[in-house]
Amino acid sequence: MRFFAITTSLLLACQAGAFAPSVQGVRSTSLNAETLEGWKIKGNIKPVNNFILIKKALDQKETDSGILLSNQAKIVKTEGTVADVGPGKPHPDSGILYPMPVETGDSVVYGKYDGTEVVLDGEKHSLIRDTDILVKFKDGPLSEENVEVVNDSLLVEVQTREEETSGGLLLAATKDDSQRPSTGVVVKVGPGKMAQNGELMPMNVAVGDNVKFMDFAGNEIKIGDKEYSVVKMPEVLAKF
């Protein structure tokens, strides 16, 4: 427990402004808490660098069809609400801060194994990097209408290849992790990655483009009944 608390302290400033420099234009807030991992603390919790403090969504206790699950079979959600945001990570050459892609109150979905879980005042939170964010959204449940991607990411509605039998009958391809879809249509485009001078580099694809990306690249995400992949721009091989 003591080792974990020390590690966590590298990600959090337990007094407002203790480790984060004052940067003009960066929104600075902090979260009041009395305990961290069961330890009593004094002062406010503030993420540093490009870390984001997420209040985790409650674990799902029933399936989509309404079947109740035992405690051992709960579906662990890797989503939550942004409680606070660090000032950003400086560019290694210019020192200009990369813009943070979310703000307090945004809802986010992030990778299943990303982040460090912390318990503040008995409630589960996670500390994730801005690069761990798959999508963000506001105003209600996640949908294609309100979903956004961040940085140099794309949201691609993947295409499942159909196979034709010798008799001409089309068969939908079965779900096979060894043959994940790597083509699809772009439905959302991120703002781009920041260059050394602080400007955003242009994204070379647009909504509506069909793209081929690297095999096994991207992170799969389901929105409604549709399958998508969140793909980084450098992982895109071609558009058509």
C-alpha positions in Angstrom: 0.0 0.0 0.0 2.8 2.4 0.9 4.6 1.8 -2.4 1.4 2.4 -4.4 0.7 5.6 -2.6 4.2 6.9 -3.4 3.8 5.9 -7.1 0.4 7.7 -7.3 1.9 10.8 -5.8 3.9 11.2 -8.9 0.7 11.6 -10.9 -1.2 13.8 -8.5 -0.3 17.0 -6.7 -1.8 16.8 -3.3 -1.7 20.5 -2.8 -3.0 22.9 -5.4 -0.1 24.0 -7.6 2.5 21.9 -5.8 4.1 20.5 -8.9 2.3 22.1 -11.9 3.8 25.3 -13.2 1.4 28.2 -13.9 0.7 28.4 -17.6 -1.3 31.1 -19.2 -4.5 29.9 -20.8 -4.5 26.5 -19.1 -7.6 25.9 -17.0 -6.6 25.0 -13.4 -9.0 23.4 -11.0 -8.6 20.9 -8.3 -10.7 18.2 -6.6 -11.4 18.3 -2.8 -10.8 14.9 -1.2 -10.0 13.8 2.4 -8.6 10.3 1.6 -6.5 8.8 -1.1 -6.2 5.0 -1.1 -7.4 5.1 2.5 -4.7 7.5 3.5 -5.8 10.8 5.0 -4.5 13.7 2.9 -4.5 17.5 3.3 -5.1 19.7 0.3 -6.7 19.4 -3.1 -6.0 16.7 -5.7 -4.7 18.0 -9.0 -3.4 15.9 -11.9 0.0 17.0 -13.4 1.6 16.8 -16.9 -0.9 15.2 -19.4 -2.7 13.1 -16.8 -6.5 13.3 -16.5 -8.5 12.3 -13.4 -11.6 10.2 -14.3 -14.5 9.4 -12.1 -15.2 5.8 -13.3 -18.7 4.8 -14.4 -20.4 2.2 -12.1 -19.8 -1.4 -13.1 -22.6 -2.8 -15.1 -24.6 -5.4 -13.1 -26.9 -6.7 -15.9 -26.5 -7.5 -19.5 -28.1 -5.6 -22.4 -31.0 -8.1 -22.3 -31.6 -7.5 -18.6 -30.0 -10.7 -17.1 -28.6 -9.9 -13.7 -24.9 -10.8 -13.2 -23.1 -12.1 -10.1 -20.4 -9.9 -8.6 -17.8 -12.1 -10.2 -19.3 -11.6 -13.7 -19.8 -7.8 -13.6 -18.9 -6.0 -16.9 -16.2 -3.5 -16.0 -16.6 -0.3 -17.9 -13.6 1.7 -19.0 -15.5 4.9 -19.2 -16.2 7.8 -16.9 -16.5 11.5 -16.4 -13.5 13.9 -16.4 -13.1 15.2 -12.9 -10.0 17.3 -13.5 -7.3 17.8 -16.2 -3.6 18.4 -15.9 -1.9 21.3 -17.7 -0.5 19.2 -20.5 2.8 17.7 -21.6 5.5 19.9 -23.1 6.8 19.3 -26.6 10.3 17.8 -26.2 11.9 20.4 -28.5 10.0 23.6 -28.2 8.5 23.2 -24.7 5.1 24.3 -25.9 2.4 22.4 -24.1 0.3 19.9 -26.1 -3.3 21.0 -25.9 -5.4 18.8 -23.5 -8.3 17.3 -25.6 -10.9 17.2 -22.8 -12.3 19.4 -20.1 -14.1 18.8 -16.8 -17.5 17.3 -17.3 -16.7 15.4 -20.6 -17.4 11.7 -20.7 -14.7 9.5 -22.1 -14.0 5.9 -23.1 -10.4 4.7 -22.7 -8.5 1.4 -23.2 -9.4 -1.6 -21.0 -5.9 -1.8 -19.5 -5.0 1.9 -19.5 -4.7 4.1 -16.4 -4.0 3.7 -12.7 -7.0 3.2 -10.5 -7.2 5.3 -7.4 -9.9 5.5 -4.7 -10.8 9.0 -3.5 -13.1 9.3 -0.6 -14.2 5.7 -1.2 -15.1 6.3 -4.9 -13.3 4.7 -7.8 -11.3 7.0 -10.1 -8.6 6.5 -12.7 -5.6 8.5 -13.8 -5.1 8.2 -17.5 -3.0 10.0 -20.1 -4.6 12.1 -22.8 -3.2 9.5 -25.3 -5.3 6.8 -23.6 -8.6 8.4 -24.6 -10.4 6.5 -27.4 -13.4 8.8 -27.7 -15.2 11.6 -25.8 -18.8 12.6 -25.7 -21.3 14.9 -24.0 -25.1 15.2 -23.5 -26.4 11.8 -22.9 -25.3 8.2 -23.7 -22.6 7.5 -26.3 -23.9 7.8 -29.9 -22.5 8.4 -33.4 -24.0 11.9 -33.2 -22.3 13.1 -30.0 -19.0 11.1 -30.2 -15.7 12.8 -30.9 -12.2 11.6 -31.4 -9.1 13.4 -30.1 -5.6 14.4 -31.3 -4.7 12.6 -34.5 -7.3 9.8 -34.2 -10.0 8.7 -36.6 -13.2 6.9 -35.9 -13.7 4.3 -38.6 -16.9 2.2 -39.2 -15.3 -1.1 -40.0 -16.4 -3.2 -43.0 -16.8 -6.9 -42.5 -15.8 -8.9 -45.6 -18.4 -11.1 -47.1 -17.4 -14.5 -48.5 -19.1 -16.2 -51.5 -19.8 -19.9 -51.7 -19.3 -21.9 -54.9 -23.1 -21.6 -55.4 -23.0 -17.9 -55.3 -24.4 -17.5 -51.8 -23.0 -14.6 -49.8 -21.9 -15.4 -46.2 -21.1 -12.9 -43.6 -17.6 -13.3 -42.2 -17.4 -14.7 -38.7 -15.9 -12.8 -35.9 -12.2 -13.9 -35.8 -9.6 -12.0 -33.8 -6.9 -13.3 -36.2 -8.7 -11.5 -39.1 -9.8 -8.2 -37.6 -11.3 -5.8 -40.2 -8.7 -3.3 -41.4 -10.8 -1.3 -43.8 -13.8 1.0 -43.3 -15.3 4.4 -43.8 -14.2 7.4 -41.7 -17.0 8.9 -39.7 -15.1 11.2 -37.4 -11.7 13.0 -37.7 -9.7 14.4 -34.8 -8.2 17.9 -34.9 -4.6 16.7 -35.5 -1.3 16.3 -33.7 0.6 19.4 -32.6 3.8 20.3 -34.4 6.9 21.8 -32.7 5.7 25.3 -33.4 2.4 24.7 -31.6 0.3 24.5 -34.8 -1.9 21.4 -35.5 -0.7 19.3 -38.4 -3.3 18.6 -41.1 -5.2 15.3 -41.2 -4.9 13.8 -44.6 -8.3 12.1 -44.6 -11.9 13.4 -44.3 -15.2 12.1 -43.2 -16.6 9.8 -45.9 -13.2 8.5 -47.1 -12.7 4.8 -47.2 -9.4 3.8 -45.6 -7.1 0.8 -45.3 -5.2 0.7 -42.0 -2.6 -1.6 -40.6 -3.6 -5.1 -39.6 -4.4 -5.3 -35.9 -4.1 -1.5 -35.6 -6.7 0.6 -33.7 -8.9 -0.1 -30.8 -12.3 -1.7 -31.3 -15.3 0.1 -29.9 -19.1 -0.6 -30.3 -21.5 2.3 -30.6 -25.1 1.1 -30.7 -25.2 -2.0 -32.9 -22.2 -0.9 -35.1 -18.6 -1.8 -34.9 -15.9 0.9 -35.1 -12.1 1.2 -34.7 -10.3 4.2 -33.3 -7.2 4.5 -35.5 -4.2 6.8 -35.3 -3.4 8.7 -38.5 0.1 7.1 -38.8 -1.6 3.7 -38.9 -3.6 4.6 -42.0 -2.0 3.1 -45.2 -4.2 4.4 -48.0 -7.6 6.0 -48.7 -9.9 5.2 -51.6 
